[in-house]
Amino acid sequence: MLPTFIIGLREGLEASLIVGIIAAFLIQRGERGALRPMWYGVGLAVALCAGVAAILEAVDQSLPHTQQEGLATALAVLAVAGVTYMIVWMKRHSRGLKGSLERSAESALKLGSTWALVGMAFFAVLREGLETAVFLLAVFGNATDPAVTGTGAILGVGVAVGLGFAIYKGGVRINLARFFRFTGFVLVLVAAGLLASAVHTGHEAGWTDVLQSQAFDLRWLVAPGSVRAALLTGMLGLQPVPTVGETLAWVVYAVPMALYVLWPARRRVRTQRERQPAQVTVAL
């Protein structure tokens, strides 16, 4: 439940923040007439994402076992690529997200195009929704209890929408940089587990046959059927008997990405300035 809750919370909050900032900007500028088409666009984006998820799930169920494993591998790799891009983008832009969106909205209004703002909301929800759909489908493939896994995703999205509305109304203030750092670290662990599972399903699909020797025996820790095993497998992607390939994939992804996410932003900016003191100015 925890991995899908974090996925739903983070992705949902990103979309909610963007939509809320655009809606507040339209109200401040007296463009209330654009709110209705904006919400229509948001609804259409949600419907499209749900449709894509349903199609992918239907395709998966119709395939023979070997091809199901191949699709699971492709979805896992795609999900890891998407979450990596999302983490890097948010690491760089979380501090100035509101100002950046407001400048883009101001530029659109100066050009006389409220529809550009509607499009911003639509594509923001579409992007986050598609990322969520792919990521959740990949996680569901490793889930031992789909009902609990789905409940976590629903709760995460629900909390995200509530937080987004509270921030929009001005009743709640959160440190977005810290929030995205924490959730980013959790998602790094989940993505590392997905990458390890992609190595496993890739072997099952017949795509690879290297590094398949046993690395460890973790059956004492990841006891099949236990709550602890469900948590460790769902959260960290740990298998009772991981192969060398799965272990390498997990470590090679998780270690550098975790360091990147947890590295203090000020230290990273200061390091960049020390390298190019006269040429580069970094905006926080």
BAVEXRO-113567 format. One record per residue (C-alpha): chain; x, z, y. Coordinates in steps of 0.05 Angstrom, whole numbers, m for minus. Example, Ala and Ser with C-alpha at 12.3 -4.5 7.8 and 13.67 -1.06 7.14 Angstrom:
BEGIN
seti,c1,c3,c2
A,246,156,m90 .
A,273,143,m21 .
***
This chain:
BEGIN
seti,c1,c3,c2
A,0,0,0 .
A,55,18,49 .
A,89,m50,51 .
A,24,m87,65 .
A,3,m34,115 .
A,67,m45,154 .
A,59,m121,150 .
A,m13,m118,175 .
A,5,m67,229 .
A,65,m105,257 .
A,37,m175,254 .
A,m31,m152,278 .
A,m2,m113,336 .
A,40,m172,358 .
A,m21,m217,360 .
A,m64,m163,392 .
A,m12,m150,446 .
A,m7,m224,464 .
A,m82,m234,466 .
A,m93,m169,505 .
A,m40,m187,557 .
A,m70,m256,567 .
A,m141,m227,571 .
A,m120,m175,623 .
A,m83,m228,663 .
A,m145,m273,664 .
A,m188,m215,688 .
A,m138,m196,742 .
A,m137,m268,767 .
A,m213,m274,767 .
A,m214,m324,710 .
A,m266,m289,668 .
A,m297,m356,650 .
A,m236,m370,606 .
A,m247,m307,564 .
A,m302,m336,520 .
A,m263,m398,499 .
A,m202,m354,489 .
A,m240,m311,439 .
A,m268,m373,406 .
A,m196,m397,398 .
A,m176,m330,369 .
A,m233,m333,319 .
A,m216,m404,300 .
A,m143,m385,288 .
A,m164,m327,243 .
A,m210,m373,203 .
A,m155,m425,194 .
A,m106,m372,169 .
A,m158,m344,120 .
A,m171,m415,96 .
A,m97,m429,85 .
A,m90,m364,46 .
A,m151,m380,3 .
A,m125,m450,m12 .
A,m56,m425,m32 .
A,m87,m372,m77 .
A,m134,m424,m109 .
A,m76,m471,m121 .
A,m35,m415,m152 .
A,m90,m397,m200 .
A,m99,m469,m223 .
A,m26,m479,m241 .
A,6,m467,m309 .
A,52,m406,m315 .
A,118,m442,m301 .
A,91,m475,m239 .
A,60,m410,m216 .
A,129,m379,m219 .
A,156,m438,m178 .
A,102,m429,m125 .
A,115,m354,m123 .
A,189,m369,m112 .
A,174,m418,m55 .
A,125,m369,m22 .
A,175,m312,m27 .
A,231,m353,4 .
A,184,m378,59 .
A,161,m307,72 .
A,233,m281,78 .
A,250,m338,126 .
A,188,m323,168 .
A,200,m248,172 .
A,274,m259,188 .
A,256,m304,247 .
A,203,m254,270 .
A,251,m195,267 .
A,305,m232,306 .
A,256,m259,358 .
A,224,m191,370 .
A,292,m156,372 .
A,311,m202,430 .
A,244,m204,467 .
A,207,m138,454 .
A,231,m106,519 .
A,208,m164,563 .
A,148,m188,523 .
A,96,m170,575 .
A,134,m199,633 .
A,150,m263,596 .
A,77,m275,577 .
A,53,m261,647 .
A,103,m310,676 .
A,80,m363,627 .
A,7,m348,644 .
A,23,m352,719 .
A,55,m420,710 .
A,m6,m445,671 .
A,m53,m422,726 .
A,m11,m454,780 .
A,m19,m519,743 .
A,m94,m507,743 .
A,m99,m501,668 .
A,m136,m441,640 .
A,m139,m479,574 .
A,m64,m470,569 .
A,m76,m395,566 .
A,m130,m405,514 .
A,m80,m445,474 .
A,m28,m390,481 .
A,m76,m340,450 .
A,m97,m389,396 .
A,m26,m407,374 .
A,m3,m334,379 .
A,m57,m312,330 .
A,m47,m374,286 .
A,28,m362,281 .
A,22,m289,265 .
A,m36,m301,218 .
A,1,m355,178 .
A,62,m311,173 .
A,18,m253,150 .
A,m18,m297,99 .
A,47,m323,68 .
A,80,m255,68 .
A,20,m220,38 .
A,11,m272,m16 .
A,85,m263,m35 .
A,77,m187,m37 .
A,12,m192,m77 .
A,51,m230,m129 .
A,93,m168,m143 .
A,36,m118,m135 .
A,16,m75,m194 .
A,m51,m55,m162 .
A,m79,m112,m118 .
A,m137,m70,m94 .
A,m92,m17,m64 .
A,m45,m70,m37 .
A,m103,m105,m3 .
A,m129,m40,26 .
A,m62,m27,58 .
A,m64,m95,92 .
A,m135,m85,118 .
A,m117,m15,145 .
A,m55,m42,178 .
A,m92,m98,214 .
A,m148,m49,234 .
A,m99,0,264 .
A,m63,m57,299 .
A,m127,m82,331 .
A,m145,m12,353 .
A,m76,0,383 .
A,m77,m68,417 .
A,m145,m52,449 .
A,m122,17,471 .
A,m59,m13,503 .
A,m101,m67,536 .
A,m146,m13,566 .
A,m86,27,588 .
A,m102,89,548 .
A,m42,85,502 .
A,31,72,517 .
A,82,61,463 .
A,155,43,464 .
A,151,m27,435 .
A,226,m32,425 .
A,227,30,381 .
A,163,10,346 .
A,189,m58,327 .
A,256,m29,307 .
A,224,18,257 .
A,175,m32,229 .
A,230,m84,228 .
A,273,m39,185 .
A,216,m29,136 .
A,203,m104,133 .
A,277,m117,120 .
A,272,m75,57 .
A,208,m110,36 .
A,238,m179,50 .
A,300,m160,10 .
A,255,m143,m49 .
A,219,m209,m41 .
A,285,m246,m42 .
A,306,m210,m105 .
A,238,m227,m136 .
A,249,m300,m116 .
A,313,m299,m158 .
A,273,m272,m216 .
A,214,m320,m211 .
A,262,m378,m198 .
A,293,m363,m265 .
A,225,m359,m298 .
A,208,m427,m267 .
A,271,m456,m296 .
A,303,m470,m229 .
A,364,m427,m239 .
A,401,m397,m298 .
A,461,m363,m266 .
A,477,m289,m254 .
A,424,m268,m305 .
A,464,m213,m338 .
A,440,m141,m330 .
A,467,m105,m269 .
A,437,m35,m279 .
A,388,2,m321 .
A,339,35,m273 .
A,285,52,m323 .
A,299,126,m311 .
A,280,115,m238 .
A,231,58,m240 .
A,190,81,m299 .
A,139,27,m315 .
A,68,49,m299 .
A,87,108,m255 .
A,68,117,m182 .
A,142,121,m165 .
A,154,54,m198 .
A,96,23,m159 .
A,124,49,m94 .
A,196,29,m108 .
A,178,m40,m135 .
A,127,m54,m81 .
A,169,m27,m24 .
A,240,m43,m44 .
A,230,m95,m98 .
A,269,m53,m149 .
A,260,m75,m221 .
A,272,m30,m282 .
A,328,m75,m305 .
A,353,m118,m247 .
A,399,m176,m259 .
A,464,m189,m222 .
A,431,m245,m183 .
A,373,m201,m161 .
A,420,m145,m140 .
A,465,m192,m101 .
A,406,m224,m65 .
A,379,m155,m46 .
A,445,m128,m20 .
A,468,m192,16 .
A,403,m195,55 .
A,386,m121,65 .
A,453,m94,90 .
A,468,m142,148 .
A,394,m147,169 .
A,385,m72,169 .
A,448,m64,212 .
A,422,m117,259 .
A,354,m84,267 .
A,381,m13,275 .
A,439,m31,321 .
A,424,m1,390 .
A,403,m55,439 .
A,445,m27,497 .
A,508,m27,454 .
A,495,m98,433 .
A,485,m121,505 .
A,546,m84,528 .
A,588,m117,474 .
A,564,m185,497 .
A,582,m170,569 .
A,651,m145,549 .
A,664,m211,514 .
A,641,m254,573 .
A,642,m208,634 .
A,639,m263,686 .
A,597,m317,653 .
A,538,m284,619 .
A,482,m240,646 .
A,436,m210,594 .
A,366,m191,616 .
A,335,m132,580 .
***
